[in-house]
Amino acid sequence: MKLEASASGVYPIAPTPFHADGRVDVQSIDRLCDFYVESGCTGMTVLGVLGEAPKLDAQEALDVAFRFIKRAPSLPTIVGVSAPGFAAMRSLARAAMDAGAAGVMIAPPNTLRTDDQIVSYYSQAADAIGADVPFCIQDYPLNFSVVMTPLVLKRIITDNPSCVMLKHEDWPGLEKISTLRKWQAAGELRHVSILCGNNGLFLDFEMERGADGAMTGYAFADMLVDTVRLSKAGRRDEAHDLFDAHLPLLRYEQQPGLGLNARKYILMRRGLLSSHALRAPGGSLSAAAVEEIEYLLARVARFDKRAACPPLADKARSA
């Protein structure tokens, strides 16, 4: 079940769950997988930025990827394989594909500055992992400090037949989607799937610009599924109404530094994670932050009952 350019829907970025002592929480991985399947997700992505991949050793990374792949065989799984060197990238990519992954995702190192450097890097990366491994470009300049213009993306896609997907996380980036789809319509660029990240901050309009779905870690993947479905069905106001109800909480989750812990806390409140712990080094939520998240959950629940969480004991809040 290899990744194809026709991929669409929602591929949530899965967190790597940890116990409070830093051990990988495999039972929470299983709950997440079951939730993604039940929510109507069409795939999932592991070992991304949300997956705290740099905090895992090589064997742990493989074990985490394997657990997700084996638990949800019906979902095409994309494995993040970004690494400082191509040897490590190739090793993880080949092992993941052998285990049943659908494809891999590659982010650019922050040392790339010119267009030619970026294009050359992806050509070398594609050669390193093998032409038989479908890959997704991760375009996230706010995090990686690498700016990919539409023309650069066009060159990467054209030069590498194994490139089948773009994870679009530029901001502002709506015009980038429009440009790529315009070239496609004119026959100047082959079709690739465009799934949008950056916590889905602009997913409502990204869908209208030609995106195929979402690839992000917002704690309500089921809401993302509904938003994408409504948008594709042309039910614009319903899609925006649902998205708007979640926007304050979604925005809160996207805070640099704090956001990952907040997201894990919400997933814990939804019964999907045993703990919202980050692996060290990582911060923790203050009592004020917890109160704010609880307040936002209650507000979202007025419109979307999926945000209604049962009362939580004080001890569980700090888990």
C-alpha positions as CSV (number, residue, x, y, z in Angstrom):
1,M,0.0,0.0,0.0
2,K,2.5,2.6,-1.2
3,L,1.8,6.3,-1.0
4,E,0.4,7.8,-4.2
5,A,-0.2,11.3,-5.6
6,S,-3.9,10.7,-5.3
7,A,-3.8,10.6,-1.5
8,S,-6.4,12.8,0.2
9,G,-8.3,13.2,3.5
10,V,-6.6,13.4,6.9
11,Y,-3.2,12.0,7.9
12,P,-2.9,13.1,11.5
13,I,0.6,13.7,12.8
14,A,0.8,11.2,15.7
15,P,2.5,12.1,18.9
16,T,4.9,9.7,20.5
17,P,3.3,9.0,23.9
18,F,5.6,8.8,26.9
19,H,5.1,7.7,30.5
20,A,6.1,10.3,33.2
21,D,9.4,8.5,33.6
22,G,10.2,8.9,29.8
23,R,9.4,5.4,28.7
24,V,7.5,5.0,25.4
25,D,3.8,4.3,26.2
26,V,2.9,1.6,23.7
27,Q,-0.7,1.2,25.1
28,S,-1.4,4.8,24.2
29,I,0.0,4.2,20.7
30,D,-2.6,1.5,20.3
31,R,-5.4,3.8,21.5
32,L,-4.4,6.5,19.1
33,C,-4.3,4.1,16.2
34,D,-7.8,2.8,17.0
35,F,-9.1,6.4,17.4
36,Y,-7.7,7.4,14.0
37,V,-9.3,4.4,12.3
38,E,-12.7,5.0,14.0
39,S,-12.6,8.8,13.2
40,G,-12.3,8.1,9.5
41,C,-8.7,9.2,9.0
42,T,-7.3,8.1,5.7
43,G,-3.7,7.6,6.9
44,M,-1.3,8.8,9.6
45,T,2.2,10.2,9.9
46,V,4.6,9.2,12.6
47,L,8.0,10.5,13.8
48,G,7.2,14.1,12.6
49,V,7.9,17.2,14.6
50,L,5.1,16.3,17.0
51,G,6.5,12.9,17.4
52,E,9.6,14.2,19.3
53,A,11.7,12.1,16.9
54,P,15.0,13.7,17.9
55,K,14.5,12.5,21.4
56,L,14.3,8.8,20.3
57,D,17.3,6.7,19.7
58,A,17.5,4.7,16.4
59,Q,16.0,1.5,17.8
60,E,13.2,3.4,19.6
61,A,12.3,5.2,16.4
62,L,12.0,2.0,14.6
63,D,10.0,0.4,17.4
64,V,7.6,3.3,17.5
65,A,7.1,3.4,13.7
66,F,6.5,-0.4,13.7
67,R,4.0,-0.2,16.5
68,F,1.9,2.3,14.6
69,I,2.1,0.5,11.3
70,K,1.2,-2.9,12.8
71,R,-1.7,-1.6,14.9
72,A,-3.5,0.2,12.0
73,P,-2.7,-1.8,8.9
74,S,-5.7,-0.2,7.1
75,L,-4.1,3.2,7.3
76,P,-1.2,4.1,5.0
77,T,1.5,5.3,7.3
78,I,4.1,7.9,6.4
79,V,7.3,7.8,8.5
80,G,9.4,11.0,9.1
81,V,13.0,10.1,8.2
82,S,14.6,13.5,8.3
83,A,18.2,13.1,9.6
84,P,21.5,15.0,9.6
85,G,23.0,12.5,7.1
86,F,21.7,10.4,4.3
87,A,23.0,7.1,5.8
88,A,20.7,7.4,8.8
89,M,17.9,8.6,6.5
90,R,18.3,5.6,4.2
91,S,18.5,3.1,7.1
92,L,15.2,4.3,8.7
93,A,13.4,4.7,5.3
94,R,14.3,1.2,4.2
95,A,13.4,-0.4,7.5
96,A,10.1,1.5,7.7
97,M,9.2,0.4,4.2
98,D,10.1,-3.2,4.9
99,A,7.8,-3.0,7.9
100,G,4.9,-1.8,5.8
101,A,5.1,1.9,5.7
102,A,3.4,3.6,2.7
103,G,6.1,6.3,2.3
104,V,8.4,8.7,4.1
105,M,8.5,12.4,4.8
106,I,11.7,14.5,4.4
107,A,12.2,17.9,5.9
108,P,15.1,20.2,4.7
109,P,18.0,20.9,7.0
110,N,18.2,24.5,8.1
111,T,21.6,24.9,6.4
112,L,20.0,25.2,3.0
113,R,19.8,28.8,1.7
114,T,19.7,28.9,-2.1
115,D,17.1,27.5,-4.5
116,D,19.7,25.2,-6.1
117,Q,20.9,23.9,-2.7
118,I,17.3,22.9,-1.9
119,V,16.6,21.3,-5.2
120,S,19.9,19.4,-5.0
121,Y,19.3,18.2,-1.5
122,Y,16.0,16.6,-2.4
123,S,17.6,14.9,-5.4
124,Q,20.3,13.5,-3.2
125,A,17.8,12.4,-0.6
126,A,15.6,10.7,-3.2
127,D,18.7,8.8,-4.5
128,A,19.7,7.9,-0.9
129,I,16.4,6.3,0.1
130,G,15.8,4.7,-3.3
131,A,13.6,5.5,-6.3
132,D,11.1,2.9,-5.1
133,V,10.3,4.9,-1.9
134,P,7.5,7.5,-2.3
135,F,8.3,10.6,-0.4
136,C,6.6,13.7,0.9
137,I,8.2,17.2,1.0
138,Q,7.8,19.0,4.3
139,D,7.6,22.7,3.5
140,Y,7.6,24.4,6.9
141,P,9.7,27.5,6.7
142,L,8.5,28.8,10.1
143,N,10.2,25.8,11.8
144,F,13.1,24.9,9.5
145,S,14.0,28.4,8.2
146,V,14.1,27.1,4.6
147,V,11.9,29.0,2.1
148,M,10.7,27.0,-0.8
149,T,9.1,29.0,-3.6
150,P,6.5,27.5,-5.8
151,L,9.1,27.3,-8.6
152,V,11.5,25.4,-6.3
153,L,8.7,22.9,-5.4
154,K,8.0,22.6,-9.1
155,R,11.6,21.7,-9.8
156,I,11.7,19.1,-7.0
157,I,8.5,17.4,-8.1
158,T,9.6,17.4,-11.8
159,D,13.1,16.1,-11.1
160,N,12.0,13.3,-8.7
161,P,9.2,10.9,-9.8
162,S,9.1,9.4,-6.3
163,C,7.9,12.7,-4.9
164,V,4.2,12.2,-4.6
165,M,3.1,14.6,-1.8
166,L,3.7,18.1,-0.4
167,K,3.1,18.8,3.2
168,H,2.2,22.5,3.0
169,E,2.9,24.4,6.1
170,D,3.9,27.8,4.8
171,W,2.3,30.9,6.3
172,P,1.1,32.8,4.5
173,G,0.8,30.1,1.9
174,L,-2.6,30.2,0.2
175,E,-1.2,31.7,-3.0
176,K,1.4,28.9,-3.1
177,I,-1.3,26.3,-3.3
178,S,-3.1,28.3,-6.0
179,T,0.0,28.6,-8.0
180,L,0.8,24.9,-7.9
181,R,-2.7,23.9,-8.9
182,K,-2.7,26.5,-11.7
183,W,0.4,24.9,-13.1
184,Q,-1.2,21.5,-12.8
185,A,-4.3,22.6,-14.6
186,A,-2.2,24.0,-17.4
187,G,-0.3,20.7,-17.8
188,E,2.9,22.3,-16.6
189,L,3.2,20.2,-13.4
190,R,2.1,16.7,-12.6
191,H,-0.4,16.2,-9.8
192,V,0.9,15.6,-6.3
193,S,-1.2,15.4,-3.2
194,I,-1.2,18.5,-1.0
195,L,-1.9,18.0,2.6
196,C,-1.7,20.9,5.0
197,G,-0.1,21.3,8.4
198,N,0.8,24.2,10.7
199,N,-1.9,22.8,13.0
200,G,-4.5,23.4,10.3
201,L,-4.6,27.2,11.1
202,F,-5.8,27.9,7.6
203,L,-7.3,24.5,6.6
204,D,-10.7,26.0,5.8
205,F,-9.4,28.2,3.0
206,E,-6.5,25.8,2.1
207,M,-9.2,23.3,1.0
208,E,-10.8,25.9,-1.1
209,R,-7.5,26.7,-2.8
210,G,-7.0,23.1,-3.9
211,A,-5.5,21.2,-1.0
212,D,-6.4,17.5,-0.7
213,G,-6.7,17.4,3.1
214,A,-4.8,17.8,6.3
215,M,-1.6,16.4,7.9
216,T,-1.4,18.0,11.3
217,G,-1.4,17.0,14.9
218,Y,-4.4,19.0,16.3
219,A,-6.0,16.9,19.1
220,F,-9.3,16.7,17.3
221,A,-8.4,14.7,14.2
222,D,-12.1,13.8,14.0
223,M,-13.0,17.5,13.5
224,L,-10.4,17.7,10.7
225,V,-12.0,14.7,9.0
226,D,-15.4,16.5,9.2
227,T,-14.0,19.8,8.0
228,V,-12.3,18.2,5.0
229,R,-15.4,16.2,4.2
230,L,-17.8,19.2,4.4
231,S,-15.4,21.3,2.3
232,K,-15.1,18.7,-0.5
233,A,-18.9,18.3,-0.5
234,G,-19.3,22.1,-1.2
235,R,-20.9,22.7,2.2
236,R,-18.8,25.8,2.8
237,D,-20.6,27.5,5.7
238,E,-20.9,24.2,7.6
239,A,-17.2,23.6,7.2
240,H,-16.3,27.1,8.3
241,D,-18.7,27.0,11.3
242,L,-17.2,23.8,12.6
243,F,-13.6,25.0,12.0
244,D,-14.4,28.4,13.6
245,A,-15.7,26.7,16.8
246,H,-12.3,25.0,17.3
247,L,-10.1,27.9,16.2
248,P,-9.4,29.4,19.6
249,L,-8.3,26.0,21.0
250,L,-6.4,25.2,17.8
251,R,-4.6,28.5,18.0
252,Y,-3.7,27.8,21.7
253,E,-2.2,24.5,20.7
254,Q,0.0,26.1,18.1
255,Q,2.1,28.2,20.6
256,P,5.8,27.5,20.1
257,G,7.2,25.6,23.0
258,L,3.9,25.2,24.9
259,G,1.9,23.8,22.1
260,L,3.0,20.2,22.1
261,N,2.4,19.9,25.8
262,A,-1.0,21.4,25.4
263,R,-1.8,19.1,22.6
264,K,-0.8,16.0,24.6
265,Y,-2.8,17.3,27.5
266,I,-5.9,17.5,25.4
267,L,-5.3,14.0,24.0
268,M,-5.0,12.8,27.6
269,R,-8.3,14.5,28.5
270,R,-9.9,12.7,25.5
271,G,-8.7,9.4,27.0
272,L,-6.2,8.7,24.2
273,L,-3.0,9.2,26.1
274,S,-2.1,8.0,29.6
275,S,0.1,11.1,30.2
276,H,0.8,14.4,28.6
277,A,4.5,14.1,29.5
278,L,7.2,15.2,27.1
279,R,10.5,13.4,27.0
280,A,13.3,15.4,28.5
281,P,14.3,18.0,27.7
282,G,10.7,19.3,27.7
283,G,8.6,21.7,29.7
284,S,5.4,21.3,31.7
285,L,2.1,23.1,31.8
286,S,1.5,25.6,34.6
287,A,-1.7,25.6,36.6
288,A,-2.8,28.7,34.6
289,A,-2.2,27.0,31.3
290,V,-4.2,24.0,32.4
291,E,-7.1,26.2,33.4
292,E,-7.0,28.0,30.1
293,I,-7.1,24.7,28.2
294,E,-10.0,23.5,30.3
295,Y,-11.9,26.8,29.7
296,L,-11.3,26.5,25.9
297,L,-12.4,22.9,25.9
298,A,-15.7,23.9,27.6
299,R,-16.3,26.6,25.1
300,V,-15.7,24.4,22.1
301,A,-18.0,21.8,23.7
302,R,-20.9,24.3,23.3
303,F,-20.7,23.7,19.6
304,D,-19.0,20.3,19.3
305,K,-19.8,17.8,22.0
306,R,-16.6,15.9,21.3
307,A,-14.8,18.5,23.3
308,A,-16.8,17.7,26.5
309,C,-14.5,15.9,28.8
310,P,-15.4,14.4,32.2
311,P,-14.2,16.1,35.4
312,L,-10.5,15.3,36.1
313,A,-8.9,14.8,39.5
314,D,-6.1,17.2,40.4
315,K,-3.6,14.3,40.4
316,A,-4.5,13.3,36.8
317,R,-4.0,16.9,35.7
318,S,-0.3,16.7,36.4
319,A,0.2,13.2,35.0
